């Protein structure tokens, strides 16, 4: 089962995934992760996929055959994504980076849909669904409701989605403290605007997930430990 954890930058996805993996494993469930090698307990997932900090041109090469297979079955979605990337404001280098990221995410998505992963809970950090964060929002704008609905309609979804969100103040505090900002962020004013647009995007995506019964929204302004984790665990294992 593929479970994607998504949300705006700074919302605390890494902490949440680590806690989820710990609790799932403690309950005797088989787990894996697309996040980091320390969180991945599945030997069937190679390191060049599992550790997103190490994603590079080698990852692109391994992901490419899987992406081409993904392309065959999801041509309309790929065309939609390419159009969005071309139209979004930003430098050519930024758009190339967005496309490479999409190829990796789509390739890994297809790889994880092999039958051998069916009985394993694979937690994915910033997976294919999260790619919306790259090309549907920027410091200058958030995509229209129509475009967001089109993304949701065309995007192949994982089995379950956990959308984390927090207040603008909490996101700004965490990102400022962390310091590793997107290359698209040039100054503090752009950071504030980007947070606002990204948060709005995930509010709308979260509403769509809930209305279609494919995901839940978890507010994480002040992490209260096991309370948030219990909500995620209960949703993940329900009806599995």
Legacy VTK file of the C-alpha trace (Angstrom):
# vtk DataFile Version 3.0
C-alpha trace
ASCII
DATASET POLYDATA
POINTS 240 float
0.000 0.000 0.000
1.341 3.390 -0.985
0.632 6.143 1.542
1.755 9.608 0.516
2.419 12.280 3.121
2.186 15.719 1.597
1.782 19.359 2.559
3.553 22.708 2.235
7.258 23.054 2.951
7.973 23.404 6.669
4.862 21.560 7.846
6.863 18.746 9.445
6.507 15.844 7.021
9.853 14.269 7.947
9.068 14.175 11.666
5.620 12.802 10.959
6.880 10.046 8.653
9.503 8.989 11.178
6.876 8.679 13.920
4.468 6.812 11.622
7.135 4.301 10.610
8.013 3.716 14.256
4.397 3.101 15.301
3.527 0.923 12.294
6.609 -1.226 12.842
5.860 -1.466 16.563
2.484 -2.934 15.629
4.141 -5.672 13.591
3.378 -4.203 10.156
5.835 -4.356 7.255
6.956 -0.882 6.235
9.113 0.919 3.721
9.751 4.548 2.899
10.679 6.946 0.161
12.350 9.471 2.402
15.695 8.360 3.799
17.623 5.147 4.239
17.149 5.203 8.017
13.347 5.156 7.641
13.242 2.518 4.915
12.762 -1.016 6.245
12.056 -2.610 2.867
14.987 -4.265 1.089
12.978 -4.326 -2.136
13.363 -0.549 -2.482
16.855 0.398 -3.707
18.738 3.192 -1.985
18.790 5.359 -5.112
14.982 5.562 -4.783
14.475 5.389 -1.015
16.774 8.255 0.019
15.474 11.489 -1.510
18.472 13.458 -0.250
20.600 11.386 -2.635
18.374 11.802 -5.687
20.515 12.892 -8.634
21.165 12.108 -12.299
21.701 8.423 -11.409
18.223 8.325 -9.861
16.855 9.936 -13.014
18.395 7.192 -15.140
16.961 4.382 -13.006
13.571 6.104 -12.873
13.391 6.785 -16.615
12.235 3.293 -17.753
9.542 3.311 -15.081
8.547 6.839 -16.111
8.176 5.756 -19.742
5.867 2.971 -18.594
3.978 5.519 -16.484
3.742 7.780 -19.531
2.049 5.086 -21.604
-0.812 4.788 -19.129
-0.980 8.450 -18.059
-0.342 10.462 -21.194
-2.981 13.095 -20.443
-1.613 13.750 -16.971
1.948 14.055 -18.267
0.816 16.538 -20.921
-1.014 18.529 -18.243
2.093 18.633 -16.044
4.396 19.635 -18.898
2.044 22.465 -19.851
1.929 23.718 -16.259
5.718 23.655 -15.968
6.154 25.587 -19.204
3.639 28.244 -18.179
4.682 28.816 -14.575
6.826 31.866 -13.861
10.467 31.035 -13.286
13.853 30.585 -14.917
14.544 27.838 -17.455
16.786 26.081 -14.951
13.965 25.984 -12.410
11.620 24.444 -14.985
14.155 21.796 -15.939
14.545 20.925 -12.253
10.743 20.663 -11.930
10.555 18.306 -14.906
13.374 16.106 -13.591
11.622 15.935 -10.234
8.381 14.932 -11.940
10.120 12.181 -13.926
11.580 10.777 -10.684
8.306 10.946 -8.772
6.302 9.386 -11.620
8.915 6.667 -12.154
9.046 5.791 -8.458
5.234 5.813 -8.308
5.103 3.227 -11.094
7.896 1.159 -9.530
6.015 0.997 -6.215
2.898 -0.309 -7.927
4.514 -3.692 -8.505
2.630 -6.560 -6.839
5.508 -7.260 -4.463
4.678 -4.099 -2.491
0.969 -4.817 -2.011
1.304 -6.061 1.583
3.861 -3.466 2.652
3.001 -0.016 3.960
5.199 2.272 1.855
5.257 5.839 3.189
6.208 8.339 0.510
7.483 11.815 1.310
6.636 14.385 -1.376
5.534 11.852 -3.976
3.658 12.212 -7.245
0.655 13.973 -5.672
3.034 16.439 -4.021
4.416 17.429 -7.429
1.553 19.959 -7.541
3.586 22.003 -5.064
6.220 22.592 -7.747
4.142 23.856 -10.637
0.738 24.906 -9.263
2.033 27.589 -6.936
4.839 30.140 -6.827
5.656 33.298 -4.850
3.427 35.183 -7.288
0.312 33.032 -7.474
-1.666 29.933 -6.651
-3.290 28.041 -9.501
-6.968 28.562 -10.226
-9.560 26.222 -8.753
-10.167 24.835 -12.241
-6.509 23.930 -12.719
-6.279 22.387 -9.253
-9.346 20.270 -9.962
-7.814 19.211 -13.296
-4.636 18.125 -11.526
-6.663 16.089 -9.053
-8.698 14.527 -11.859
-5.724 13.479 -13.994
-3.181 12.560 -11.292
-2.924 8.818 -10.497
-3.473 8.715 -6.755
-1.834 6.502 -4.133
-4.042 4.277 -2.008
-4.162 6.841 0.787
-3.060 10.449 1.247
-2.275 12.321 4.450
-2.323 16.087 3.876
-0.527 17.959 6.651
-1.167 21.667 7.066
-0.369 24.426 9.529
-0.842 28.152 9.970
1.162 30.617 7.886
2.912 31.764 11.059
3.999 28.233 11.968
5.243 27.503 8.438
7.202 30.768 8.280
8.824 30.100 11.650
9.897 26.577 10.696
11.217 27.517 7.252
13.109 30.524 8.581
14.670 28.360 11.267
15.499 25.579 8.786
17.027 27.918 6.229
17.074 25.575 3.190
14.652 27.472 0.978
13.610 26.778 -2.604
15.792 28.377 -5.310
12.611 30.138 -6.419
12.609 32.164 -3.184
14.730 35.291 -3.608
13.893 37.235 -0.428
11.760 37.220 2.728
8.785 38.877 1.017
8.729 36.116 -1.598
8.945 33.512 1.164
5.853 34.945 2.869
3.941 34.993 -0.418
5.061 31.480 -1.350
3.942 30.117 2.030
0.562 31.780 1.608
0.053 30.330 -1.888
1.374 26.871 -0.993
-0.842 26.654 2.076
-3.872 27.689 -0.007
-3.009 25.032 -2.598
-2.920 22.256 -0.008
-6.111 23.448 1.639
-7.852 23.034 -1.721
-6.159 19.723 -2.491
-6.976 18.494 0.993
-10.639 19.388 0.544
-10.694 17.401 -2.701
-9.055 14.396 -1.017
-11.633 14.402 1.758
-14.608 14.912 -0.572
-13.485 12.020 -2.797
-12.648 9.750 0.129
-8.993 9.263 -0.781
-7.305 11.188 2.025
-7.533 13.129 5.245
-6.256 16.507 6.423
-4.280 16.767 9.657
-3.592 20.170 11.210
-0.157 20.192 12.826
0.277 23.739 14.143
1.546 22.438 17.449
2.545 18.787 17.227
0.914 17.025 20.150
2.834 13.802 19.718
0.813 10.627 19.567
-2.498 12.431 19.022
-1.582 13.326 15.439
0.138 10.007 14.871
-2.878 8.038 16.109
-5.098 9.816 13.587
-2.725 8.862 10.782
-2.298 5.266 11.957
-6.043 4.714 12.298
-6.663 6.037 8.798
-3.835 4.090 7.186
-4.749 0.691 8.614
-8.539 1.098 8.323
-10.075 -1.395 5.870
-6.648 -2.690 4.885
LINES 1 241
240 0 1 2 3 4 5 6 7 8 9 10 11 12 13 14 15 16 17 18 19 20 21 22 23 24 25 26 27 28 29 30 31 32 33 34 35 36 37 38 39 40 41 42 43 44 45 46 47 48 49 50 51 52 53 54 55 56 57 58 59 60 61 62 63 64 65 66 67 68 69 70 71 72 73 74 75 76 77 78 79 80 81 82 83 84 85 86 87 88 89 90 91 92 93 94 95 96 97 98 99 100 101 102 103 104 105 106 107 108 109 110 111 112 113 114 115 116 117 118 119 120 121 122 123 124 125 126 127 128 129 130 131 132 133 134 135 136 137 138 139 140 141 142 143 144 145 146 147 148 149 150 151 152 153 154 155 156 157 158 159 160 161 162 163 164 165 166 167 168 169 170 171 172 173 174 175 176 177 178 179 180 181 182 183 184 185 186 187 188 189 190 191 192 193 194 195 196 197 198 199 200 201 202 203 204 205 206 207 208 209 210 211 212 213 214 215 216 217 218 219 220 221 222 223 224 225 226 227 228 229 230 231 232 233 234 235 236 237 238 239
